[in-house]
Amino acid sequence: MDNWLEFSARPSAYGWITLIGLLAGGWFWSRRWKTKPGSFAVFVGAICGAFLGAKLMFIVAEGWMLIGEDQWVLQWLVGKSIVGALLGGYAGVELSKRLVGLEEATGDWFAVGVPFSIAMGRIGCLLYGCCPGKVCESAWWSLTDAQGEERWPAVPLELAFNAIFVVAILPVVIRKAGRGQLFHLYLVSYGAFRFWHEFHRATPKWFGDFSGYQLGALALIALGLWRGSIRYREQL
């Protein structure tokens, strides 16, 4: 694809994709609310936790480096992170379940909805030209940015990872296999993918080729393994 970063869809396009995802999620959980009172609170908790986590992860990983630069306040306001959204969203779900007394495992449908939403969001990234990969040698798979530089296809790869996960996990969800463990599987899988992928993304590095987002990715892996082991023992 030529001049990838010149596909500068107006910011409203990204906002519309986000809004569609929120409305679809709200519709799904409102339907569950009719049969599972309190389950809509899980959706609200997930959204609130995800927004807060996304902001905090951005500030920890790179926002603090921007202090003093031009328009750093604006960058803090718009900056966000998928890694942080996953961590915060998980915390929000668990907190909301405790508040409404819901003990049912709710992660299996999140294992479909979350990667699907992230894939949709990456379409917005692709159109808007954000979240680029590192400059690299020209190849059949590289993307050309608006300055004519060849870049690692960071956005298409993340979009593909999440789309493949949805296609692979949806039949498992429908058959009701792996009950209560599917979102833990996603956390571990995405955490491992993102840790590797950060070496190729043009994100601010803390030291060497390591970024703050890689610490978040390790936290996702640890969270998925920890909570998955607890669920496994509960199901014995």
C-alpha positions as CSV (number, residue, x, y, z in Angstrom):
1,M,0.0,0.0,0.0
2,D,1.5,3.3,-1.1
3,N,1.7,6.3,1.2
4,W,0.0,4.5,4.1
5,L,0.1,7.5,6.4
6,E,-1.5,9.7,3.8
7,F,-4.7,7.7,4.3
8,S,-5.6,10.4,6.8
9,A,-9.3,9.7,7.4
10,R,-10.7,12.5,9.5
11,P,-10.6,11.9,13.3
12,S,-14.3,11.6,13.2
13,A,-14.0,8.2,11.3
14,Y,-12.0,6.8,14.3
15,G,-14.6,8.1,16.7
16,W,-17.5,6.5,14.7
17,I,-15.8,3.1,14.8
18,T,-15.4,3.5,18.5
19,L,-19.0,4.5,18.9
20,I,-20.3,1.6,16.9
21,G,-18.3,-0.8,19.0
22,L,-19.7,0.7,22.2
23,L,-23.2,0.6,21.0
24,A,-22.8,-3.0,19.8
25,G,-21.4,-4.0,23.2
26,G,-24.1,-2.2,25.1
27,W,-26.8,-3.9,23.0
28,F,-25.3,-7.3,23.7
29,W,-25.0,-6.8,27.5
30,S,-28.4,-5.2,27.7
31,R,-29.9,-8.4,26.2
32,R,-28.1,-10.5,28.8
33,W,-29.4,-8.2,31.5
34,K,-32.9,-9.5,30.8
35,T,-31.9,-13.0,31.8
36,K,-29.0,-12.2,34.1
37,P,-29.8,-9.2,36.3
38,G,-26.7,-7.3,37.0
39,S,-24.8,-8.4,34.0
40,F,-25.1,-5.0,32.3
41,A,-23.0,-3.6,35.2
42,V,-20.2,-5.8,33.9
43,F,-20.3,-4.0,30.6
44,V,-20.3,-0.6,32.4
45,G,-17.4,-1.7,34.7
46,A,-15.5,-3.0,31.7
47,I,-15.8,0.3,29.8
48,C,-15.0,2.5,32.7
49,G,-12.0,0.4,33.7
50,A,-10.8,0.2,30.2
51,F,-10.8,3.9,29.7
52,L,-9.0,4.6,32.9
53,G,-6.5,1.8,32.3
54,A,-5.8,3.0,28.8
55,K,-5.0,6.5,30.0
56,L,-2.9,5.4,33.0
57,M,-0.8,3.0,30.8
58,F,-0.1,5.7,28.3
59,I,1.0,8.1,30.9
60,V,3.3,5.5,32.5
61,A,4.7,4.2,29.2
62,E,5.3,7.5,27.4
63,G,3.2,10.4,28.6
64,W,5.7,11.4,31.3
65,M,8.3,11.9,28.6
66,L,6.1,14.5,26.9
67,I,6.0,16.9,29.9
68,G,7.3,20.3,28.8
69,E,6.9,19.6,25.0
70,D,4.6,21.6,22.8
71,Q,0.9,20.6,23.3
72,W,1.9,17.9,25.8
73,V,-1.4,18.5,27.7
74,L,-3.4,17.7,24.5
75,Q,-1.3,14.6,24.0
76,W,-2.1,13.4,27.5
77,L,-5.8,14.0,26.8
78,V,-5.9,11.9,23.6
79,G,-3.2,9.3,24.5
80,K,-4.4,5.8,25.3
81,S,-3.2,2.2,25.2
82,I,-4.8,-1.1,24.4
83,V,-2.6,-2.9,26.9
84,G,-3.8,-0.6,29.6
85,A,-7.4,-0.9,28.5
86,L,-7.2,-4.7,28.9
87,L,-5.7,-4.5,32.3
88,G,-8.1,-1.8,33.5
89,G,-11.1,-3.4,31.8
90,Y,-10.4,-6.7,33.6
91,A,-10.2,-4.9,36.9
92,G,-13.4,-3.0,36.2
93,V,-15.3,-6.2,35.4
94,E,-14.1,-7.9,38.6
95,L,-15.0,-4.9,40.7
96,S,-18.5,-4.5,39.2
97,K,-19.2,-8.2,39.7
98,R,-18.4,-7.9,43.3
99,L,-20.6,-4.8,43.7
100,V,-23.7,-6.5,42.2
101,G,-23.0,-9.9,43.6
102,L,-22.5,-11.6,40.2
103,E,-20.5,-14.8,40.5
104,E,-20.9,-16.2,37.0
105,A,-17.8,-16.3,34.8
106,T,-18.3,-13.6,32.1
107,G,-15.0,-13.7,30.2
108,D,-15.9,-16.1,27.4
109,W,-17.9,-13.7,25.3
110,F,-15.3,-11.0,26.1
111,A,-12.8,-13.3,24.4
112,V,-14.7,-12.7,21.2
113,G,-15.9,-9.1,21.7
114,V,-12.6,-7.6,22.8
115,P,-10.3,-8.8,20.0
116,F,-13.1,-8.0,17.5
117,S,-13.3,-4.5,18.9
118,I,-9.6,-4.1,18.8
119,A,-9.5,-5.3,15.2
120,M,-12.1,-2.7,14.3
121,G,-10.1,0.0,16.1
122,R,-7.0,-1.0,14.2
123,I,-8.9,-0.3,11.0
124,G,-9.3,3.2,12.3
125,C,-5.6,3.3,13.0
126,L,-4.9,2.2,9.5
127,L,-7.1,4.9,8.0
128,Y,-5.9,7.6,10.4
129,G,-2.2,6.8,10.1
130,C,-1.4,6.3,13.7
131,C,0.6,3.6,15.6
132,P,3.2,3.1,13.0
133,G,6.0,0.5,12.9
134,K,9.7,1.2,12.9
135,V,11.5,2.3,9.8
136,C,12.7,-0.8,8.0
137,E,14.2,-2.0,4.7
138,S,11.9,-2.0,1.7
139,A,10.1,-5.3,1.2
140,W,6.8,-6.6,-0.2
141,W,5.2,-6.5,3.2
142,S,6.5,-3.0,4.3
143,L,4.3,0.1,4.3
144,T,5.3,3.5,2.9
145,D,4.6,6.5,5.1
146,A,3.8,10.0,4.0
147,Q,7.5,10.9,4.0
148,G,8.4,8.0,1.7
149,E,10.0,5.9,4.4
150,E,9.3,2.1,4.6
151,R,7.9,0.9,7.8
152,W,7.1,-2.3,9.6
153,P,3.4,-3.1,9.1
154,A,2.5,-2.8,12.8
155,V,-1.2,-2.0,12.4
156,P,-2.1,-4.7,9.8
157,L,-0.3,-7.3,11.9
158,E,-2.2,-6.4,15.1
159,L,-5.4,-6.3,13.1
160,A,-4.6,-9.8,11.7
161,F,-3.7,-11.2,15.1
162,N,-7.0,-10.2,16.6
163,A,-9.1,-11.2,13.6
164,I,-7.5,-14.6,13.6
165,F,-8.1,-15.0,17.3
166,V,-11.8,-14.2,16.8
167,V,-12.1,-16.7,14.0
168,A,-10.3,-19.4,16.0
169,I,-12.1,-18.9,19.3
170,L,-15.7,-18.3,18.1
171,P,-16.5,-22.0,17.4
172,V,-15.1,-22.8,20.9
173,V,-17.4,-20.3,22.5
174,I,-20.4,-21.6,20.6
175,R,-19.6,-25.1,21.7
176,K,-19.3,-23.8,25.3
177,A,-15.9,-25.5,25.6
178,G,-13.1,-24.1,27.8
179,R,-15.7,-22.5,30.1
180,G,-14.4,-19.5,32.0
181,Q,-10.8,-19.7,30.6
182,L,-11.1,-18.2,27.1
183,F,-10.4,-14.6,28.0
184,H,-7.5,-15.7,30.1
185,L,-6.2,-17.4,27.0
186,Y,-6.6,-14.1,25.1
187,L,-4.7,-12.1,27.7
188,V,-1.8,-14.5,27.6
189,S,-1.8,-14.7,23.8
190,Y,-2.1,-11.0,23.2
191,G,0.4,-10.2,25.9
192,A,3.0,-12.5,24.3
193,F,2.3,-11.1,20.8
194,R,2.5,-7.5,22.0
195,F,5.7,-8.1,23.9
196,W,7.3,-9.4,20.7
197,H,5.6,-6.8,18.5
198,E,6.9,-3.8,20.6
199,F,10.4,-4.5,19.3
200,H,9.1,-3.5,15.9
201,R,6.8,-0.6,16.8
202,A,7.8,3.0,16.8
203,T,7.0,3.6,20.4
204,P,9.2,5.5,22.9
205,K,11.7,3.2,24.5
206,W,12.7,3.2,28.2
207,F,16.1,1.5,27.6
208,G,17.5,-0.2,24.6
209,D,14.6,-1.6,22.5
210,F,12.4,-2.1,25.6
211,S,9.3,0.1,26.0
212,G,6.9,0.6,28.9
213,Y,4.2,-1.2,27.0
214,Q,6.3,-4.4,27.2
215,L,5.9,-4.2,31.0
216,G,2.2,-3.9,30.5
217,A,2.3,-6.9,28.1
218,L,4.1,-9.0,30.8
219,A,1.4,-7.9,33.2
220,L,-1.2,-9.3,30.8
221,I,0.6,-12.6,30.6
222,A,0.9,-12.8,34.4
223,L,-2.7,-11.8,34.9
224,G,-4.0,-14.4,32.5
225,L,-1.9,-17.2,34.0
226,W,-2.7,-16.2,37.6
227,R,-6.5,-15.9,37.1
228,G,-6.5,-18.9,34.8
229,S,-4.9,-21.1,37.5
230,I,-7.4,-19.9,40.1
231,R,-10.3,-20.7,37.7
232,Y,-8.8,-24.1,37.0
233,R,-8.6,-25.0,40.7
234,E,-12.2,-23.8,41.2
235,Q,-13.4,-26.1,38.5
236,L,-11.7,-29.2,39.9
